Amino acid sequence: MKFDRFDAKILDALQRDGRLSVVDLAESIGLSATPCARRIKALESAGAIEGYTAVLNPARVGLAVLAIVQVKLTEHTDETVARFEREIQLMDEVTKCFAMTGSYDFILEVYGKDLEALSNVVLKKLIRVPNVRDMQSSVVLATIKRTSRIPLVHLQDL
């Protein structure tokens, strides 16, 4: 999709506040409501906007422990990787999963209400996923930056 400066402004504004009304959004970027609504619909249809969600504070909803878990598989066949990915999709505690280059195949973000809950996920769920060969877990001591916003600096010159 080709973006112009209005599309960039819409994406930026909605990342900051997905609850903006079309009227307020249109006013803030210098468009009328109808063309703004059309642009939003086009951005959604093109997949640039995947959805809208509330950003929760993990600690305030009872998830006090976050770990980064690196996973190495025994083999890299399409079937093995697909099975691992299906198993991860079923685990609510795993909030992010990235396929990686380097010494580990996947990096996971895993939440637990406490260390015992986190341990149960790692030792009773993740390690039992077929073809998991090795895992390394690191407990996060402090979150310095946490955002769901995608950088749009490459669109600023439009």
ZIRA-V272959 format. One record per backbone hydrogen bond with DSSP energy under -1.0 kcal/mol. CO is the residue of the C=O (numbers start at 0). NH is the residue of the N-H. E is the energy in kcal/mol with one decimal. If there is no record, write none. Layout:
# ZIRA-V272959
co=CO nh=NH e=E
co=CO nh=NH e=E
This chain:
# ZIRA-V272959
co=3 nh=7 e=-2.3
co=4 nh=8 e=-2.0
co=5 nh=9 e=-2.6
co=6 nh=10 e=-2.8
co=7 nh=11 e=-2.3
co=8 nh=12 e=-2.7
co=9 nh=13 e=-2.7
co=10 nh=14 e=-1.8
co=11 nh=15 e=-1.5
co=12 nh=16 e=-2.1
co=16 nh=19 e=-1.5
co=20 nh=24 e=-2.8
co=21 nh=25 e=-3.1
co=22 nh=26 e=-2.3
co=23 nh=27 e=-2.1
co=24 nh=28 e=-1.5
co=25 nh=29 e=-1.1
co=25 nh=30 e=-2.6
co=31 nh=35 e=-1.7
co=32 nh=36 e=-2.8
co=33 nh=37 e=-2.1
co=34 nh=38 e=-2.2
co=35 nh=39 e=-2.4
co=36 nh=40 e=-2.4
co=37 nh=41 e=-2.3
co=38 nh=42 e=-2.6
co=39 nh=43 e=-2.4
co=40 nh=44 e=-2.8
co=41 nh=45 e=-2.2
co=42 nh=47 e=-1.5
co=42 nh=48 e=-1.6
co=43 nh=46 e=-1.1
co=56 nh=60 e=-1.1
co=57 nh=62 e=-3.0
co=58 nh=61 e=-1.4
co=64 nh=111 e=-2.5
co=65 nh=139 e=-3.1
co=66 nh=109 e=-2.8
co=67 nh=137 e=-2.3
co=68 nh=107 e=-3.1
co=69 nh=135 e=-2.1
co=70 nh=104 e=-1.7
co=70 nh=105 e=-2.1
co=71 nh=132 e=-2.8
co=71 nh=133 e=-1.8
co=76 nh=80 e=-2.5
co=77 nh=81 e=-2.5
co=78 nh=82 e=-2.3
co=79 nh=83 e=-2.3
co=80 nh=84 e=-2.6
co=81 nh=85 e=-2.3
co=82 nh=86 e=-2.4
co=83 nh=87 e=-2.4
co=84 nh=88 e=-1.9
co=87 nh=90 e=-1.6
co=90 nh=93 e=-1.1
co=92 nh=110 e=-2.5
co=95 nh=108 e=-2.2
co=97 nh=106 e=-2.1
co=104 nh=99 e=-3.2
co=105 nh=70 e=-2.8
co=106 nh=97 e=-2.6
co=107 nh=68 e=-2.3
co=108 nh=94 e=-2.4
co=108 nh=95 e=-1.1
co=109 nh=66 e=-2.7
co=111 nh=64 e=-2.5
co=113 nh=117 e=-2.3
co=114 nh=118 e=-2.9
co=115 nh=119 e=-2.2
co=116 nh=120 e=-1.8
co=117 nh=121 e=-2.4
co=118 nh=122 e=-3.4
co=119 nh=123 e=-2.0
co=120 nh=124 e=-1.3
co=120 nh=125 e=-3.0
co=121 nh=126 e=-1.9
co=125 nh=128 e=-1.6
co=128 nh=131 e=-1.6
co=130 nh=73 e=-2.6
co=133 nh=71 e=-3.0
co=135 nh=69 e=-3.2
co=137 nh=67 e=-2.8
co=151 nh=154 e=-2.2
co=152 nh=155 e=-1.2
co=154 nh=157 e=-1.4
